[in-house]
């Protein structure tokens, strides 16, 4: 594809999405109400259902996990500064939703921005993406790398153990070279998560808290990783070396349109 063709496509794409490029405060507030109220309502319903049947509790937590996934989507939009018009409002809501989803706002905002700037670029892999090897790279890799790669992409590890490792462990630490504001934001997020968990344990009891929040966390974590996985990992997805890589093609041809 020539540079002229790419420029023309980019111009067309910009025109097509222009109507959706600005935040709508009314829609944003509506999404807050129809996401947070059902989530907390289902959480309390799951808690009270513990006295009836834990199977009923599990059924409720499945639905609640869907709403927690939606809260993460709002968190994602705040990271792009696209949920509200004012940057400050995005940062405040991003921090709060980050506490609920166990993601430090500024840290993830930084790595996710790098991901968008390098997505589908074979020479700039490794930040905010899922480990991917080309066929030739896999064939040339030593046995230990092949085993590690197969284990990494095993469904149980990727969708069960993976979210536990990333959300509970790696998200609690700053990345190497993180800026001061980013480091402080991670510390504050960790403190807020600890305070929220401790408060819930005091109010509801630690057993009840784990019986409700545990399944919600595991299910929503698996959904989240799955959505990120299918976003770029599909047949005929776009991948190119740096010299041939196009931001527009990566955005359009390297991302799936997932009909739920």
GIJOMO-V941022 format. One record per pair of residues at least 6 apart in sequence whose C-alpha atoms are under 8 Angstrom apart, sorted by the first residue. I is the first residue (numbers start at 0). J is the second residue. D is the distance in whole Angstrom. If there is no record, write none. Layout:
I/J/D  I/J/D
//
This chain:
5/245/8  5/247/7  5/248/8  8/247/8  9/247/6  21/81/7  21/84/8  22/81/6  22/82/6  22/83/6  22/84/6  23/82/8  23/83/7  23/84/8  24/82/8  24/83/6  24/84/7  27/82/6  27/83/7  34/66/6  34/69/7  34/70/7  35/66/8  35/70/8  37/63/8  37/66/7  38/63/5  38/66/6  38/67/7  41/59/7  41/60/7  41/62/8  41/63/6  42/59/8  42/60/7  42/63/7  42/211/7  44/59/8  45/55/8  45/56/5  45/57/8  45/59/6  45/60/6  45/211/6  46/56/7  46/207/7  46/208/8  46/211/6  48/55/7  48/56/6  49/55/8  49/56/6  49/207/8  56/211/7  57/211/8  57/214/7  60/211/7  60/212/8  60/214/6  60/215/5  61/214/8  61/215/7  61/218/7  63/215/6  64/214/8  64/215/5  64/216/7  64/218/6  64/219/5  65/219/6  67/100/7  67/215/8  67/219/6  68/219/6  68/220/8  68/222/7  68/223/7  70/96/6  70/100/8  71/96/7  71/97/8  71/100/6  73/82/7  73/93/8  73/96/8  74/92/7  74/93/5  74/96/6  74/97/6  74/104/8  75/93/8  76/82/5  77/83/7  77/89/5  77/90/7  77/92/7  77/93/5  78/89/7  78/90/8  78/93/7  78/104/7  78/105/8  78/107/8  78/108/5  79/108/7  80/86/6  80/89/6  80/90/8  81/89/8  82/89/6  83/89/6  90/104/8  93/104/6  94/103/7  94/104/5  94/188/7  97/103/6  97/104/6  97/188/7  98/188/6  98/189/8  98/191/7  98/192/6  99/192/7  101/166/6  101/167/7  101/170/7  101/188/8  101/192/7  102/166/7  102/170/6  102/188/8  103/170/7  103/171/8  103/184/7  103/185/5  103/188/6  103/189/8  104/184/7  104/185/8  105/180/8  105/181/5  105/184/6  105/185/8  106/173/7  106/174/8  106/177/8  106/181/6  106/182/8  106/184/8  106/185/7  110/126/6  110/127/6  111/126/8  111/127/6  113/126/7  113/127/7  114/126/6  114/127/5  114/128/7  116/246/7  117/123/6  117/124/7  117/246/8  118/124/8  118/128/8  118/249/6  118/250/8  118/253/8  119/231/8  119/237/6  119/238/5  119/239/6  119/244/8  119/249/6  119/253/6  120/238/6  120/239/5  120/240/6  120/241/6  120/244/6  121/238/6  121/239/6  121/240/5  121/241/7  122/240/6  122/241/6  123/241/8  124/130/8  129/228/7  130/148/8  137/145/7  150/156/7  151/157/6  157/224/8  158/220/8  158/221/5  158/222/8  158/224/6  158/225/7  159/217/7  159/220/8  159/221/6  162/217/7  162/220/5  162/221/6  162/224/7  163/217/7  163/220/8  166/220/8  171/185/7  171/186/8  171/189/6  172/185/7  173/181/8  173/182/6  173/185/7  199/205/8  199/208/7  200/206/8  200/207/8  200/208/6  229/255/7  229/257/8  230/254/5  230/255/5  230/256/8  230/257/8  231/253/6  231/254/5  231/255/6  233/255/7  236/252/6  236/253/5  236/254/7  237/248/7  237/249/6  237/252/6  237/253/4  237/254/8  238/244/8  238/249/7  238/253/7
//
